[in-house]
Amino acid sequence: MAVCCREPQPTLFHPLWLSRDTSPLQRFGAPVPVDRLAWVAAYPLEALRADVAFVAYQRANLGLLAGWTTVESRGAIAPEDLEHWR
């Protein structure tokens, strides 16, 4: 699946909840993926499929030249990852 950012994309699913605490990951037996984790989000099961792109936005200060801006990260769930989920 191509993840595109040239056109606005529809919001198909909203998170059920958001947390800055990583304990929900531990409760489900998942490792914390990075040291500087910003948010943990829970989505409905129907959102967890290979054809849905996820987008995370974060405000960041990129210094004197760029100043404050929005940094966007996009990703999707790989079909092979879905095979191993409980």
Stockholm file with secondary structure:
# STOCKHOLM 1.0

chainA/1-86         MAVCCREPQPTLFHPLWLSRDTSPLQRFGAPVPVDRLAWVAAYPLEALRADVAFVAYQRANLGLLAGWTTVESRGAIAPEDLEHWR
#=GR chainA/1-86 SS CCCCCSSCCCCCCCCSEEESCSHHHHHTTCCCCCTTCCCEEECCGGGCSTTCEEEEEEEEECCTTTCEEEEEEEEECCHHHHTTCC
#=GC SS_cons        CCCCCSSCCCCCCCCSEEESCSHHHHHTTCCCCCTTCCCEEECCGGGCSTTCEEEEEEEEECCTTTCEEEEEEEEECCHHHHTTCC
//
